[in-house]
């Protein structure tokens, strides 16, 4: 059986950054390279019905080996990494952590002051970056956990189980991961994404999410003769941002608190484009946030004369209302964790997963830990033990489902 750490390191060697400016699926060709590798690997370990569709989604089946009528469970992870930082030429480092700060390179240090949870990881072996890339534990640790669990069950047929489905998706990081997922042919009664953070996370609430694009048209003339004529679109953009509540920015929020994030600002005197994301767990507060930014743009247009256009697109919604009628799948995961002496940490996701969209597509799909920390940046890392615990949890869920 292949070592789970070796498997994880292989996966992070693939550059799979997604690209939200692309209209294809997957958004980058590199994701297909990993997808093809996974098809070969799943076939080699003995999975059945292994396929990759035209959009780069990978599916596989572990057939039932029990006479019982057991619900079909699925496990899902995504292949892409976030575009926030490069995932090319990832050079993982091993750190036997004994406390204190962790030097990634001469420029970047992961400090205990900035990341106080490091104190809870003394004695762990950590896989970090070299400070120049992200690691890719989001979500290649999830893939490694699932594939390693499937391999273990195939090599240990004495463990009875029902049919298990596996799915690996592209483009989760740009909000499209589940859009073309074939729920019907996946044919699972429920599923779990393995896409959470530290060990113990069990999540069935996530943000409602929207993206906002604002285009502002200014009026540019020579600055020497600009009085009462020039309209500086960049300054108008700054004014729009100043009218949003500063307390509702990501750096000032936690828990169930939502936010506006100015994600990108490209401006000149003549034209400015602003890109926001809006997040809130509460649907009423979410809608009020969209209403607020719309009203601000309307105010600006009255003030300056129809200079701004706003487009708002909903990305995904809180899966809570789709999971609550199926709380037995939360209880199954919670019991399985406790069987492994893992304390369940049931909390809202301050983000989204493929599971949110899949739940609205008819596949109830809460989220389980993938084991990593500090996703999307150079400070990303994962304890080696988290990979093993993730694999053990997937196996235990499958075992407990058959034993019911």
C-alpha positions in Angstrom: 0.0 0.0 0.0 1.3 3.4 -1.0 2.3 5.7 1.9 -0.3 8.5 2.2 2.5 11.2 2.6 4.2 10.0 -0.5 0.9 10.1 -2.3 0.2 13.7 -1.1 3.6 14.9 -2.1 3.0 13.5 -5.6 -0.2 15.4 -5.9 1.2 18.7 -4.9 3.9 18.3 -7.5 1.2 19.0 -10.1 0.5 22.6 -10.9 -3.3 22.9 -10.9 -4.0 26.6 -10.2 -7.5 27.5 -11.5 -8.2 30.7 -13.4 -11.4 32.7 -12.9 -10.8 34.7 -16.1 -11.1 31.5 -18.2 -14.5 30.4 -19.6 -13.5 26.7 -20.1 -13.9 23.8 -17.8 -11.6 23.0 -16.4 -10.3 26.6 -16.4 -6.7 25.5 -16.8 -5.2 22.6 -18.8 -2.9 21.6 -16.0 -5.8 20.3 -14.0 -6.4 17.7 -16.7 -2.9 16.4 -16.1 -3.7 15.6 -12.5 -7.1 14.2 -13.5 -5.6 11.8 -15.9 -3.0 10.7 -13.3 -5.9 10.1 -10.8 -7.8 8.0 -13.4 -4.7 5.8 -13.8 -4.1 5.5 -10.1 -7.7 4.7 -9.2 -7.7 2.0 -11.9 -4.4 0.6 -10.6 -5.6 0.3 -7.0 -8.7 -1.6 -8.1 -11.5 0.9 -8.2 -14.3 0.3 -10.7 -16.2 2.5 -13.2 -13.2 4.9 -13.3 -13.9 7.8 -15.7 -13.0 11.3 -16.6 -15.6 13.3 -18.4 -15.1 16.0 -21.0 -15.0 18.7 -18.3 -12.2 17.0 -16.3 -14.4 15.5 -13.5 -13.1 12.2 -12.2 -15.5 9.5 -10.9 -14.9 6.0 -9.5 -16.8 3.3 -7.6 -15.9 0.9 -4.9 -18.5 -1.9 -5.3 -20.3 -3.2 -2.2 -19.0 -6.4 -0.6 -21.9 -6.9 1.8 -25.3 -8.6 1.5 -26.9 -5.8 3.5 -28.8 -3.0 1.8 -26.5 -0.1 2.6 -27.0 3.5 1.5 -24.4 4.6 -1.1 -22.0 7.2 0.3 -19.7 9.5 -1.7 -16.5 11.3 -0.9 -15.5 14.3 -2.9 -12.4 16.6 -3.1 -11.2 19.2 -5.6 -8.1 19.1 -7.8 -7.4 22.8 -8.3 -5.5 25.2 -6.0 -6.3 28.8 -5.3 -5.1 31.5 -7.7 -4.1 33.7 -4.7 -0.5 32.4 -5.0 1.4 30.1 -7.5 1.2 26.4 -7.1 4.0 25.8 -9.5 7.2 24.1 -8.4 5.9 23.4 -4.9 8.9 22.4 -2.7 7.5 20.9 0.5 9.6 21.0 3.7 9.3 18.7 6.7 9.5 20.3 10.2 9.6 18.3 13.4 7.9 21.0 15.4 9.2 21.7 18.9 7.7 25.1 19.4 8.6 28.6 18.4 8.7 30.3 15.0 9.1 28.4 11.7 11.5 29.9 9.1 10.2 29.2 5.6 13.1 31.1 3.9 15.2 34.1 4.5 12.2 36.4 3.8 9.2 34.7 5.4 8.8 33.3 8.9 5.6 31.7 10.3 5.5 33.1 13.8 3.9 31.7 16.9 2.6 35.2 17.7 0.8 35.5 14.4 -0.3 31.9 14.4 -0.9 31.0 18.0 -2.4 27.6 17.2 1.1 26.4 16.5 1.4 25.9 20.3 -1.1 23.0 20.0 1.1 21.3 17.4 4.3 20.8 19.4 5.5 17.3 18.7 3.9 17.0 15.3 5.7 16.5 12.0 4.6 19.3 9.7 4.7 19.6 5.9 5.2 23.3 5.1 6.1 25.3 2.0 9.5 26.9 1.2 7.8 30.3 1.4 7.6 30.8 -2.4 4.4 29.0 -3.2 1.2 27.7 -1.5 1.3 24.0 -0.5 -1.8 22.7 -2.1 -3.2 20.8 0.9 -6.4 22.6 -0.1 -7.5 20.2 -1.4 -4.8 17.6 -2.4 -4.8 16.3 1.2 -8.5 15.5 0.6 -7.7 13.6 -2.5 -4.8 11.7 -0.8 -7.2 10.8 2.1 -9.9 9.5 -0.1 -7.6 7.5 -2.5 -5.7 6.0 0.5 -8.9 5.0 2.2 -10.2 3.3 -1.0 -6.9 1.4 -1.4 -7.0 0.2 2.2 -10.6 -1.1 1.8 -9.7 -2.9 -1.4 -6.7 -4.5 0.3 -8.7 -5.5 3.3 -11.9 -7.1 2.0 -12.8 -8.4 5.4 -14.0 -4.9 6.2 -17.6 -5.0 5.0 -19.0 -2.0 3.2 -21.7 -0.8 0.9 -21.1 0.9 -2.5 -18.8 3.9 -2.2 -18.5 6.6 -4.8 -15.6 8.9 -5.3 -15.5 12.2 -7.2 -12.7 14.7 -7.9 -13.7 18.2 -9.2 -11.9 21.0 -11.0 -12.3 24.7 -10.4 -13.7 24.7 -6.8 -11.4 27.6 -5.9 -13.1 29.9 -8.4 -16.6 28.8 -7.4 -17.4 26.4 -10.2 -16.4 23.1 -8.8 -19.8 21.5 -8.6 -21.5 23.3 -11.5 -21.1 20.4 -14.0 -20.9 17.6 -11.4 -23.0 14.6 -12.6 -25.1 14.1 -9.5 -27.5 11.7 -11.3 -24.8 9.2 -12.5 -22.8 9.6 -9.3 -25.8 7.9 -7.7 -24.9 8.5 -4.1 -27.6 8.9 -1.4 -25.3 11.4 0.3 -21.7 12.5 0.3 -19.0 14.3 2.2 -16.5 16.8 0.8 -13.1 16.3 2.4 -12.2 20.0 2.2 -12.1 21.4 5.7 -9.2 22.6 7.9 -7.8 21.1 11.1 -8.7 17.6 12.5 -12.2 17.4 13.9 -13.9 19.9 11.6 -17.4 18.9 10.7 -19.4 21.5 8.8 -22.8 21.8 7.4 -23.3 25.6 7.4 -21.5 27.9 5.0 -21.7 31.4 3.7 -24.2 32.6 1.1 -21.9 34.1 -1.5 -22.1 36.6 -4.3 -19.6 38.3 -6.6 -19.8 42.0 -7.6 -18.3 43.8 -10.5 -18.5 47.6 -10.7 -17.4 49.5 -13.8 -16.9 53.3 -13.5 -16.5 55.6 -16.4 -14.7 58.8 -15.8 -13.8 61.8 -17.9 -10.2 62.5 -18.6 -8.8 65.9 -19.8 -5.4 67.5 -19.4 -4.9 68.2 -15.7 -3.9 71.7 -16.4 -7.4 72.5 -17.7 -9.4 70.0 -15.7 -11.3 72.3 -13.4 -15.0 71.5 -13.3 -14.5 69.0 -16.1 -12.5 66.0 -15.0 -14.2 63.0 -13.3 -11.5 60.7 -11.9 -13.0 57.2 -11.9 -10.4 55.9 -9.5 -11.5 58.5 -6.9 -15.1 57.6 -7.4 -14.2 54.0 -6.8 -12.5 54.9 -3.6 -15.6 56.8 -2.6 -17.8 53.8 -3.2 -15.6 51.7 -1.0 -15.6 54.3 1.7 -19.4 54.2 1.9 -19.3 50.5 2.8 -19.1 49.7 6.5 -15.5 49.3 7.5 -16.4 46.9 10.3 -17.7 44.5 7.8 -14.4 43.6 6.2 -12.8 40.2 6.5 -10.1 41.4 8.9 -12.7 42.6 11.4 -15.1 39.6 11.3 -15.4 36.0 12.6 -17.9 33.2 13.3 -21.2 34.0 11.7 -20.3 37.6 10.8 -20.4 38.4 7.1 -18.3 40.8 5.1 -17.5 42.7 1.9 -14.1 42.0 0.4 -12.7 44.4 -2.2 -10.8 41.7 -4.1 -9.5 43.7 -7.0 -9.2 47.3 -8.0 -8.0 48.4 -11.4 -8.3 52.1 -12.1 -7.3 55.1 -14.1 -8.9 58.5 -14.5 -10.8 57.3 -17.5 -12.1 53.9 -16.2 -12.1 51.8 -13.1 -13.1 48.2 -12.4 -13.8 47.0 -8.9 -14.4 43.4 -7.9 -16.0 42.5 -4.6 -17.1 39.3 -2.9 -20.0 39.4 -0.5 -20.5 36.7 2.2 -23.0 36.1 5.0 -24.4 33.0 6.7 -27.8 34.7 7.2 -29.8 35.0 4.0 -31.6 38.2 5.1 -28.3 39.9 6.0 -26.8 38.6 2.7 -29.6 40.2 0.7 -29.2 43.4 2.7 -25.5 43.5 1.8 -26.4 43.2 -1.9 -29.0 45.8 -1.5 -26.6 48.2 0.3 -23.9 48.1 -2.4 -26.6 48.5 -5.1 -27.9 51.6 -3.3 -24.4 53.0 -3.0 -23.9 52.8 -6.7 -27.3 54.4 -7.3 -26.3 57.2 -5.0 -23.0 57.7 -6.9 -24.9 57.7 -10.2 -27.2 60.5 -9.0 -24.2 62.4 -7.7 -22.0 62.1 -10.8 -24.4 61.3 -13.6 -24.8 57.6 -14.4 -21.1 56.9 -14.3 -21.2 53.4 -12.7 -22.6 50.0 -13.7 -23.0 47.2 -11.1 -23.4 43.5 -11.8 -24.1 41.1 -8.9 -24.0 37.3 -9.4 -24.9 34.8 -6.7 -22.2 32.1 -6.3 -23.6 29.6 -3.8 -25.9 29.4 -0.8 -25.8 28.1 2.8 -26.3 24.4 2.7 -27.8 24.3 6.2 -31.4 24.2 5.0 -30.6 21.2 2.8 -28.6 19.3 5.4 -31.0 19.7 8.4 -33.6 17.2 7.0 -30.7 14.7 6.9 -29.0 15.1 10.3 -28.3 11.4 10.4 -25.3 12.0 8.1 -23.9 14.5 10.6 -24.5 12.1 13.4 -22.7 9.3 11.4 -19.6 11.5 10.9 -19.7 12.7 14.5 -19.9 9.1 15.9 -17.2 8.0 13.6 -14.9 10.7 14.8 -15.6 9.8 18.4 -14.9 6.2 17.7 -11.4 7.3 16.7 -11.0 9.6 19.7 -11.3 12.7 17.5 -13.4 15.5 19.1 -15.9 16.8 16.5 -15.7 20.5 15.9 -19.0 21.5 14.5 -18.9 25.1 13.3 -19.9 27.2 10.3 -17.6 27.4 7.3 -16.3 30.9 6.7 -16.2 30.1 3.0 -17.8 27.6 0.7 -17.3 24.1 -0.6 -18.5 22.1 -3.6 -20.8 20.5 -1.0 -22.9 23.7 -0.8 -23.8 23.6 -4.5 -24.2 19.8 -4.5 -26.6 20.0 -1.6 -28.8 22.3 -3.7 -28.5 19.9 -6.6 -30.0 17.1 -4.5 -26.9 15.5 -3.0 -26.7 16.3 0.7 -23.0 16.9 1.2 -21.5 18.3 4.5 -17.8 19.0 4.8 -15.1 17.1 6.8 -11.6 18.1 7.7 -8.7 17.7 5.3 -6.2 18.5 8.0 -4.4 21.6 6.7 -3.9 25.1 8.0 -3.5 28.6 6.5 -4.9 27.7 3.1 -4.3 29.8 -0.1 -0.9 31.2 0.8 2.8 30.6 1.6 2.1 29.9 5.3 0.0 26.8 4.4 1.0 23.6 6.1 -0.4 20.2 7.2 0.6 17.9 10.0 1.5 14.4 8.8 -0.9 12.9 11.4 -3.8 14.8 9.9 -3.5 12.8 6.7 -3.6 9.5 8.5 -6.6 10.6 10.7 -8.5 11.7 7.7 -8.0 8.4 6.0 -9.0 6.6 9.2 -12.2 8.7 9.4 -13.3 7.9 5.9 -12.8 4.2 6.6 -14.7 4.4 9.9 -17.7 6.2 8.3 -17.9 3.5 5.7 -17.6 0.8 8.3 -20.3 2.4 10.6 -22.7 2.9 7.7 -22.6 -0.8 6.9 -22.9 -1.8 10.6 -26.2 0.1 11.1 
